[in-house]
């Protein structure tokens, strides 16, 4: 996971301008970063996710699961591009929930409202990607460590439109059902870098 953080730092270094001045406060941007990460269904790089070697499925056995989840992530991204919260939530399990860094649990209904509110502030997504950087399987549950990257035009409470570029890493768990893989849980969320109109905001 060190390579993920190095990648994020490298990306920021390329686009960060030293003479920029932050347009919004640190605490406000922390809320926006957390809201984004949780809304996407948005695992900490510091946590080891791998199962013990004796329990780790063979790499070949994970390939079909990875392909199926990648197809689900493509559907998820399409829902956000379309700014359609209902379409996004159709990929969520009835028991979908998120564990935030402060220890709180948001249930499916709360996540729906958060997703709808987030999408409502976004004028458009210029780019959006969710990449599986680690994957483990335990019975009918797949645990994916996912790197999320977005570039979007987002309107802030002051009414001003901002270009927001984000990177975040989190663990996302999916359950295999009769309807295919459904997004069940988000935990160990670690918001990464956020650029607001080119200015790095931590």
Secondary structure as GFF3:
##gff-version 3
##sequence-region A 1 202
A	DSSP	alpha_helix	2	15	.	.	.	ID=ss1
A	DSSP	alpha_helix	26	39	.	.	.	ID=ss2
A	DSSP	alpha_helix	59	81	.	.	.	ID=ss3
A	DSSP	alpha_helix	85	89	.	.	.	ID=ss4
A	DSSP	beta_strand	92	99	.	.	.	ID=ss5
A	DSSP	beta_strand	105	106	.	.	.	ID=ss6
A	DSSP	alpha_helix	108	121	.	.	.	ID=ss7
A	DSSP	beta_strand	122	138	.	.	.	ID=ss8
A	DSSP	beta_strand	141	155	.	.	.	ID=ss9
A	DSSP	beta_strand	161	177	.	.	.	ID=ss10
A	DSSP	beta_strand	180	196	.	.	.	ID=ss11
A	DSSP	beta_strand	199	201	.	.	.	ID=ss12
###
